[in-house]
Amino acid sequence: MTRDRIGVGVVGVGIMGRRHAENAAWWIPGGRLGAVFDADRALASRVGRDLEAEACGSLEELLGRDDVRIVVIASPREFHAEQAVAALSQGKDVLLEKPMALSLADCDRVIAAAEQGSARLQIGFMRRYDAAYAEARRLVLSGALGEALLVRAVHRDREAPDLPASRGVTDMMLESTIHDFDLSRFLLGDEIASVATTAAVLCHTRGAHGHAPNAALNAVRFAGGALADIETYWGALYGYDVRTEIVCANGTALIGYQPHSGLAVYTPAGATHDLFPGFLERFNEAYRAELADFVDGSLERRPPAVTGRDGRAAVAAALAGVASFKSGRAEPVAG
Ligand SMILES: NC(=O)c1ccc[n+]([C@@H]2O[C@H](COP(=O)([O-])OP(=O)(O)OC[C@H]3O[C@@H](n4cnc5c(N)ncnc54)[C@H](O)[C@@H]3O)[C@@H](O)[C@H]2O)c1
């Protein structure tokens, strides 16, 4: 029996949203790209033309389309809560990019909008769909390595955005570190109790003064006693470098590999291989698997893999990191 392909609409077709739109158009067996909307109308038209989808002039127009049953929200974070509530309230299933919202009150509004109807809500923590992370979690939670004690995580981006000092570490926590807060919860199957964040301006690409920190070290305590040590660093120049280790009582699991392609070059000067330039390359498969699973889940009406409560827990940890940077103390994570 063949099934109809489910219509996907994408809101915000910048770097991330365009990738989701391409995946819906080309790579998801159960889905098809129905429509896109972006505050930049010219961009929406261009993406619509490129991907043979309707370019809508407003969010309302996209939400009003009967052929759009799934809405992927990849607009800037300040619009997430409002747009997700609007979509969920119209019965659309929503794949919402991280961070879910900027406050816990707004996270609760989004969760309530999903719970009021039968719409599915999933948060875009795609690393959970990376094969190595998924297998590491299975292994750790199976107990095969003994009790999980310590997570060590590294997230380095090539570029450091030019943010004013007044932005503090908020962008870093909500945009980057939030992935590792979610991953450590996922890998340990436990909740974060407190976060202690220290951060600094360590820019080697430009004058350091007047800029928001581009490097943060986060000491994380879990409710069950485990610890996590999370480095977030923007401006590494050499590549996009994401690595994780879960240290257990009887062994350790390492995730993260550096060569992008299989090409290695050997010369008398030594051996070289290439590196991942960015998240789109490193997590290419994970983004596809994420959307494919969300589409299949919508057809089958099964619970989403990454819930609103997961999204809220990660926002709570990120806000604790921001508070800790300001107070200089470890801060409890709000329940
Ligand atoms: N999961 C991941 O790995 C990952 C990676 C990158 C970005 N993201 C998330 O995706 C979101 C977008 O990030 P990006 O890097 O693509 O940013 P971007 O700036 O490249 O794209 C954002 C797009 O949204 C549009 N926009 C602005 N206001 C809008 C509105 N009110 N409604 C609709 N569109 C609007 C902009 O014109 C722009 O095209 C962020 O929440 C970010 O955290 C997630």
The ligand as an SDF file (V2000), in Angstrom:
LIG
                    3D

 44 48  0  0  0  0  0  0  0  0999 V2000
   19.9310   22.1970   15.1840 N   0  0  0  0  0  0  0  0  0  0  0  0
   21.0050   22.7720   14.7110 C   0  0  0  0  0  0  0  0  0  0  0  0
   22.0270   22.1440   14.5420 O   0  0  0  0  0  0  0  0  0  0  0  0
   20.9640   24.2190   14.2970 C   0  0  0  0  0  0  0  0  0  0  0  0
   22.0010   24.7490   13.5520 C   0  0  0  0  0  0  0  0  0  0  0  0
   21.9140   26.0880   13.1680 C   0  0  0  0  0  0  0  0  0  0  0  0
   20.8350   26.8530   13.5560 C   0  0  0  0  0  0  0  0  0  0  0  0
   19.8630   26.2930   14.3060 N   0  0  0  0  0  0  0  0  0  0  0  0
   18.7230   27.0940   14.7730 C   0  0  0  0  0  0  0  0  0  0  0  0
   17.9260   27.4650   13.6570 O   0  0  0  0  0  0  0  0  0  0  0  0
   17.3910   28.7660   13.8430 C   0  0  0  0  0  0  0  0  0  0  0  0
   17.8200   29.6300   12.6540 C   0  0  0  0  0  0  0  0  0  0  0  0
   19.2140   29.7010   12.6140 O   0  0  0  0  0  0  0  0  0  0  0  0
   19.9970   30.0270   11.2430 P   0  0  0  0  0  0  0  0  0  0  0  0
   21.4210   29.7910   11.5530 O   0  0  0  0  0  0  0  0  0  0  0  0
   19.3630   29.3320   10.1140 O   0  0  0  0  0  0  0  0  0  0  0  0
   19.7420   31.6040   11.1350 O   0  0  0  0  0  0  0  0  0  0  0  0
   19.6570   32.4580    9.7950 P   0  0  0  0  0  0  0  0  0  0  0  0
   19.8170   33.8710   10.2480 O   0  0  0  0  0  0  0  0  0  0  0  0
   20.5740   31.9330    8.7510 O   0  0  0  0  0  0  0  0  0  0  0  0
   18.1640   32.2260    9.2790 O   0  0  0  0  0  0  0  0  0  0  0  0
   17.0410   32.7500    9.9370 C   0  0  0  0  0  0  0  0  0  0  0  0
   16.0210   33.0880    8.8640 C   0  0  0  0  0  0  0  0  0  0  0  0
   14.8070   33.4610    9.5030 O   0  0  0  0  0  0  0  0  0  0  0  0
   14.2660   34.5970    8.8130 C   0  0  0  0  0  0  0  0  0  0  0  0
   13.3730   35.3040    9.7360 N   0  0  0  0  0  0  0  0  0  0  0  0
   13.6200   36.3530   10.5580 C   0  0  0  0  0  0  0  0  0  0  0  0
   12.5190   36.6520   11.2670 N   0  0  0  0  0  0  0  0  0  0  0  0
   11.5480   35.7860   10.8820 C   0  0  0  0  0  0  0  0  0  0  0  0
   10.2110   35.5960   11.2530 C   0  0  0  0  0  0  0  0  0  0  0  0
    9.6300   36.3500   12.2040 N   0  0  0  0  0  0  0  0  0  0  0  0
    9.5160   34.6070   10.6430 N   0  0  0  0  0  0  0  0  0  0  0  0
   10.0760   33.8320    9.6850 C   0  0  0  0  0  0  0  0  0  0  0  0
   11.3630   33.9750    9.2980 N   0  0  0  0  0  0  0  0  0  0  0  0
   12.0830   34.9380    9.8950 C   0  0  0  0  0  0  0  0  0  0  0  0
   15.4600   35.3880    8.3810 C   0  0  0  0  0  0  0  0  0  0  0  0
   15.1290   36.2550    7.2900 O   0  0  0  0  0  0  0  0  0  0  0  0
   16.4310   34.2830    7.9870 C   0  0  0  0  0  0  0  0  0  0  0  0
   16.3030   33.9300    6.6320 O   0  0  0  0  0  0  0  0  0  0  0  0
   17.9150   29.2430   15.1990 C   0  0  0  0  0  0  0  0  0  0  0  0
   16.9650   28.9730   16.1710 O   0  0  0  0  0  0  0  0  0  0  0  0
   19.1410   28.3880   15.4240 C   0  0  0  0  0  0  0  0  0  0  0  0
   19.4410   28.1720   16.7870 O   0  0  0  0  0  0  0  0  0  0  0  0
   19.8980   25.0040   14.6750 C   0  0  0  0  0  0  0  0  0  0  0  0
  1  2  1  0
  2  3  2  0
  2  4  1  0
  4  5  1  0
  4 44  2  0
  5  6  2  0
  6  7  1  0
  7  8  2  0
  8  9  1  0
  8 44  1  0
  9 10  1  0
  9 42  1  0
 10 11  1  0
 11 12  1  0
 11 40  1  0
 12 13  1  0
 13 14  1  0
 14 15  2  0
 14 16  1  0
 14 17  1  0
 17 18  1  0
 18 19  2  0
 18 20  1  0
 18 21  1  0
 21 22  1  0
 22 23  1  0
 23 24  1  0
 23 38  1  0
 24 25  1  0
 25 26  1  0
 25 36  1  0
 26 27  1  0
 26 35  1  0
 27 28  2  0
 28 29  1  0
 29 30  1  0
 29 35  2  0
 30 31  1  0
 30 32  2  0
 32 33  1  0
 33 34  2  0
 34 35  1  0
 36 37  1  0
 36 38  1  0
 38 39  1  0
 40 41  1  0
 40 42  1  0
 42 43  1  0
M  CHG  2   8   1  16  -1
M  END
$$$$
